[in-house]
Amino acid sequence: MKTVKAYASNDAGGKLIPFQYELTELGTDQVDIKVHYCGICHSDLSMLNNEWGMTQYPFVPGHEIVGEVIAVGSDVKNLEPGNLVGLGWNSASCMHCKQCMDGSHHLCDTVEGTIVGRHGGFADTVRSHWSWAIPLPEGIDLKKAGPLLCGGITVFNPILLAGVKATDRVGVIGIGGLGHMALKFLNKWGCEVVAFSSNPDKKEQIMAMGATKIVNSRDPEELESIAGSLDFILNTTNVTLDWNSYLTALAPKGRFHNVGAVLEPLAIPAFSLIMGEKSVAGSPLGSPALTLKMLEFCVRHDIYPMVEEFPLSEVNEAMDHLEQGKARYRIVLKVS
């Protein structure tokens, strides 16, 4: 057995303290990964605080993992020790249900979350099924790749699901950890990109990220000025908004897509959808194949999140930095 050195919390909202645990014998279809970098996602904070009611303690966060394969099970054919891989929100799926066989592993009924009921990547080692250990494309920036494995694929998948075209005019709500990556993707897609933001201090950065226009999301007149003009809107925030204002901003047959973990039900007026043949949708992350395709797209177009780096030993400072809303725009822990 292998001893893993990690940081864990023993209760909801608690500090992360040094923690060790033993890995059982490696499964025939599993791989062990030496963690080099691990991003911090707001989902780590939500799980730490048990906001979703499914956290098990002691809890080791971390699901934006970049590292090196150090051991492979006997049935693993596509990876070998020394390969660089990434591991995101999911770490295993059944590999035999309709969703897995159709290539939608992330929709598997029994998909395993990397930090749900098991220990994550705020550690020197993490384990996963081989299918979710994504081979990293040559030339990728390891220091910035981690957040792509969760936040990146979360906003990349909707672009394909909605069939967004280069000629579309699109909008992104919330230019933070998720939204700033969405701006970069949609800009390289060729779209005209409207950023919804209420923070004037971010204006120059938002334009540099790829926005072609900024609309103050708290100004009804500015929202009204773009009524009926957007083909696609992506919401990355986790707070309740005036949903009808954004549905009004959509053009006929426009699509509103939500990836923000809004805990309250979305109040969607029926006639705002019916009269314009508009639609509202949502999605989780994406399949292993789509994640690899996204990473290749990022390398090709030099798309990376803006990151701040902390050593793993300063993990509590990093989590506080995120909780206080100071992150610009993602945080990465250097592990080894």
Secondary structure, DSSP 8 states (H G I E B T S, - for coil): -EEEEEEEBSSTT---EEEEEEE-S--TTEEEEEEEEEEE-HHHHHHHTTTTS---SSB----EEEEEEEEE-TT--S--TT-EEEE-SEEE--SSSHHHHTT-GGG-TT-EETTSSS--SSBSEEEEEGGGSEE--TT--HHHHGGGGTHHHHHHHHHHHTT--TT-EEEEE--STTHHHHHHHHHHHT-EEEEEE--GGGHHHHHHHT-SEEEETT-HHHHHHTTT-EEEEEE---S---HHHHHHHEEEEEEEEE-S---S-----HHHHHTTT-EEEE-----HHHHHHHHHHHHHHT----EEEEEGGGHHHHHHHHHTT--SSEEEEE--
